[in-house]
Amino acid sequence: MTIHWCGTGLSSVPGLRRLIEDGRDVTVWNRTKEKAHVAVGDLTDRIEVFDKGALAAQLSAGDVVVSMLPADWHVPLAELAMETGAHFVSSSYISPEMQGLDARARETDTRIVGEVGLDPGIDHLMAHALVADYRASTAYDPDNAISFTSYCGGVPKIPNAFRYKFSWAPVGVLKALRSPSRSIRHFSELEVAHPWDALSRYDAPLPQPESFEVYPNRDSLPFIEAYGMDGWKIRDFVRGTLRLNGWSEAWKEIFAEVGEADEARLQEIADQLLMENAYAPGEPDRVVLCVSLQADGPSGTIWHKTYVMDAWGDARGTAMARLVSIPVSLAVEAVLSREIPAGVSAAPSDPRLVTRWMDEVQALAQHLMVVDHTI
């Protein structure tokens, strides 16, 4: 069975190299062979120019297609996988169109896996682990008021004036700013058209406490059920993005234009921003992820734990690339070993897989721990 890894962009390479170094049967597909050779040419010469037709001609039953390409490729490649008896893995969010393939995937015994990168991905694992821990505790009570927050961000390790540098496609960053969001604040649904309409401060419980600007990201509400929290009394529930303090001030001119820009102008803005705010060779990036679950009873907080992760670029490469692509490689292995069921699914809630994957994640970050705030 062959792994067909499509895309060798900024966040793809460590997971791809891991699979090749482990002796997996891997064919690499990229729009330009030259970039792929730079990424993995020292490990393999099985590099092809990406073309859907050429890929289809090489697919066999049981193969796995990995899409690290732009989002508009994910559904077509998942459909191609189903047509050929192969499976599909991507780090990206599961779109409604992708979710719509679920019944057909079950019928054809196809595994379509998304949301297995950093955010979404590792954050899901942490949420599942916290929910399981809380359910097993003596504090668990369906009448408790629950507050859940999950904040993740890629930020420069050495802050710059723009308060941000690009570790993934700039157009994707700008488009994310145009996405409305839904979350729950103080038992009420909060819906905003732009992230900057709901900025707040978050004090991360790092070894040296640090505050960040945060905002809700996309639609948080479906994850209440996904995390097994449906039926609970939800006071706060937000999955959001984390930025360095000063980010909103540095970006205010971008906010003013990005909402109305057409695709061509958006690309122009992205190209300019990347030119001015790209990481220099060897410059460390940083990823901070904090996932917290709190339960309050009549007398106040009775259970509160937070996963805290702080990772930065080192000799192994960027933190963002490690934390996005290594979980993707773990999902590929789980698909090949049939540990993930047929259908469309996200990062697993199975305790065995959560524990195993989190053990792998532990080695990817310089700091990862669970803080028990009630001790």
Residue pairs with C-beta under 8 A, 6 or more apart in sequence:
1 25
1 60
1 62
1 63
1 64
1 336
2 25
2 26
2 27
2 58
2 60
2 63
2 64
3 19
3 24
3 25
3 26
3 27
3 63
3 64
3 66
3 332
3 336
4 26
4 27
4 29
4 55
4 58
4 59
4 63
4 64
4 65
4 66
4 86
5 12
5 16
5 19
5 26
5 27
5 28
5 29
5 66
5 68
6 29
6 30
6 50
6 55
6 65
6 66
6 67
6 68
6 69
6 73
6 77
7 29
7 30
7 50
7 66
7 67
7 68
7 69
8 16
8 28
8 30
8 35
8 36
8 39
8 40
8 68
9 68
9 168
9 169
10 167
10 168
10 169
10 318
10 320
10 321
11 68
11 91
11 117
11 167
11 168
11 320
11 321
11 324
11 325
12 39
12 68
12 321
12 324
12 325
13 39
13 40
13 317
13 321
13 325
14 316
14 317
14 321
14 322
14 325
14 326
15 324
15 325
15 326
15 327
15 328
15 329
16 26
16 28
16 39
16 40
16 325
16 329
17 39
17 40
17 43
18 325
18 326
18 329
19 26
19 329
19 332
19 333
20 26
20 40
20 43
20 44
21 43
24 332
26 44
26 46
27 46
27 47
27 48
27 58
28 36
28 39
28 40
28 44
28 46
28 47
28 48
29 36
29 47
29 48
29 49
29 50
29 55
30 36
30 39
30 47
30 48
30 49
30 50
31 49
31 50
32 49
33 47
33 48
33 49
36 47
37 47
40 47
41 47
48 54
48 55
48 58
50 69
52 76
52 77
52 80
55 65
55 77
55 80
56 80
56 83
56 84
59 65
59 80
59 81
59 84
59 86
60 84
60 85
60 86
61 84
61 85
61 86
62 85
62 86
62 87
63 81
63 84
63 85
63 86
63 87
64 81
64 86
64 87
64 88
64 89
64 332
64 335
64 336
65 77
65 78
65 80
65 81
65 86
65 87
65 88
65 89
66 88
66 89
66 90
66 328
66 332
67 73
67 74
67 77
67 78
67 88
67 89
67 90
67 92
68 90
68 91
68 325
68 328
69 77
70 169
70 172
71 92
71 95
71 172
74 88
74 90
74 92
74 95
74 98
74 114
75 95
75 97
75 98
75 101
77 88
78 88
78 90
78 98
78 101
78 112
79 101
80 86
81 87
81 88
81 110
81 112
82 88
82 101
82 104
82 105
82 108
82 110
82 112
85 108
85 110
86 110
87 110
87 111
87 112
87 113
87 335
88 110
88 111
88 112
88 113
89 113
89 114
89 116
89 328
89 331
89 332
89 335
90 113
90 114
90 116
90 328
91 114
91 115
91 116
91 117
91 118
91 120
91 121
91 324
91 325
91 327
91 328
92 114
92 115
92 117
92 120
93 114
93 115
93 120
93 218
94 114
94 115
94 344
94 346
98 112
98 114
98 344
99 344
101 112
101 344
102 112
102 343
102 344
104 110
105 111
105 112
105 342
105 343
105 344
106 342
106 343
108 342
109 342
110 342
110 343
111 335
111 338
111 340
111 341
111 342
111 343
111 345
112 343
112 344
112 345
113 331
113 334
113 335
113 340
113 344
113 345
113 346
114 120
114 344
114 345
114 346
115 121
115 124
115 346
115 347
116 327
116 328
116 330
116 331
116 346
116 347
117 323
117 324
117 325
117 327
117 328
118 152
118 287
118 289
118 320
118 323
118 324
118 327
119 150
119 152
119 239
119 289
120 346
120 347
121 324
121 327
121 328
121 347
122 289
122 309
122 323
122 327
122 347
122 361
123 150
123 152
123 239
123 289
123 291
124 226
124 227
124 346
124 347
124 349
125 347
125 348
125 354
125 357
125 358
125 361
126 150
126 289
126 291
126 307
126 358
127 148
127 150
127 223
127 227
127 291
127 293
128 227
128 228
128 347
128 348
128 349
128 354
129 307
129 354
129 355
129 358
130 291
130 292
130 293
130 305
130 307
131 227
131 228
131 229
131 293
132 351
132 354
133 305
134 140
134 293
134 295
134 303
134 305
135 228
137 303
139 295
139 297
139 302
139 303
140 295
140 303
141 295
141 297
142 231
142 232
142 233
143 233
143 297
144 232
144 233
144 295
144 296
144 297
144 302
144 303
145 233
145 234
145 235
145 295
145 296
145 297
146 229
146 232
146 233
146 234
146 235
146 237
146 293
146 294
146 295
146 296
147 234
147 235
147 236
147 237
147 292
147 293
147 294
147 295
147 296
148 227
148 229
148 234
148 236
148 237
148 238
148 292
148 293
148 294
149 202
149 236
149 237
149 238
149 240
149 290
149 291
149 292
150 238
150 239
150 240
150 289
150 290
150 291
150 292
151 202
151 204
151 212
151 214
151 240
151 241
151 242
151 288
151 289
151 290
151 291
152 240
152 241
152 242
152 287
152 288
152 289
152 290
153 212
153 241
153 242
153 243
153 287
153 288
153 289
154 167
154 168
154 285
154 286
154 287
154 319
154 320
155 163
155 164
155 165
155 242
155 243
155 244
155 285
155 286
155 287
155 288
156 163
156 164
156 165
156 244
156 279
156 283
156 285
156 286
157 283
157 284
157 285
157 286
157 312
157 313
158 283
158 284
159 244
160 277
161 250
162 250
162 251
162 276
162 277
163 243
163 244
163 245
163 246
163 247
163 250
163 251
164 243
164 244
164 247
164 250
164 251
164 277
165 277
165 278
165 279
165 283
165 285
166 173
166 273
166 274
166 277
166 278
166 279
167 279
167 285
167 318
167 320
167 321
168 320
168 324
169 270
170 269
170 270
170 271
170 273
170 274
171 266
171 267
171 270
173 270
174 254
174 258
174 261
174 266
174 269
174 270
174 273
175 266
176 217
176 241
177 194
177 195
177 196
177 254
177 255
177 258
177 259
178 194
178 258
178 259
179 195
179 217
179 218
180 191
180 192
180 193
180 194
181 191
181 192
181 195
181 198
181 215
181 216
181 217
181 218
181 219
181 220
182 189
182 190
182 191
182 216
182 218
182 219
182 220
182 221
183 189
183 190
183 198
183 216
183 220
183 221
183 236
183 237
183 238
183 239
183 240
184 190
184 220
184 221
184 234
184 235
184 236
184 237
184 238
185 236
185 238
186 235
186 236
187 233
187 234
187 235
189 221
190 198
190 216
192 198
192 216
194 255
194 259
195 215
195 216
195 217
195 241
196 215
196 248
196 251
196 255
198 215
198 216
199 213
199 214
199 215
199 248
200 213
200 214
200 215
201 211
201 212
201 213
201 214
202 211
202 212
202 213
202 214
202 242
202 290
203 209
203 210
203 211
204 210
204 211
204 212
204 242
204 288
204 290
204 308
205 290
205 306
205 308
205 371
205 373
206 288
206 308
206 310
206 367
207 367
211 245
212 242
212 243
212 244
212 245
212 288
213 242
213 243
213 244
213 245
213 246
213 247
213 248
214 240
214 241
214 242
214 243
215 240
215 241
215 243
216 238
216 239
216 240
217 239
217 240
217 241
218 239
220 237
220 238
220 239
220 240
221 237
223 237
223 239
224 230
224 232
224 234
224 237
226 346
227 349
228 349
229 237
235 296
242 288
242 289
242 290
248 255
254 269
254 273
257 265
257 269
258 266
258 269
261 269
279 285
279 313
279 318
283 313
284 312
284 313
284 314
284 318
284 319
285 312
285 313
285 318
285 319
285 320
286 310
286 311
286 312
286 313
286 319
287 309
287 310
287 311
287 312
287 319
287 320
287 323
287 365
288 309
288 310
289 307
289 308
289 309
290 306
290 307
290 308
290 309
291 306
291 307
292 304
292 305
292 306
292 307
293 303
293 304
293 305
293 306
294 301
294 303
294 304
294 373
295 301
295 302
295 303
295 304
296 302
301 373
301 374
302 374
303 374
304 372
304 373
304 374
305 370
305 371
305 372
305 373
305 374
306 370
306 371
306 373
307 368
307 369
307 370
308 367
308 368
308 369
308 370
308 371
309 361
309 365
309 367
309 368
310 365
310 366
310 367
310 368
311 319
311 322
311 323
311 364
311 365
311 366
311 367
311 368
312 319
312 366
313 319
314 366
316 322
319 364
319 365
322 364
323 361
323 364
323 365
326 360
326 361
326 364
327 347
327 357
327 360
327 361
330 356
330 357
330 360
331 340
331 347
334 340
334 348
334 353
339 348
339 350
339 353
340 348
347 357
348 354
348 357
361 368
362 368
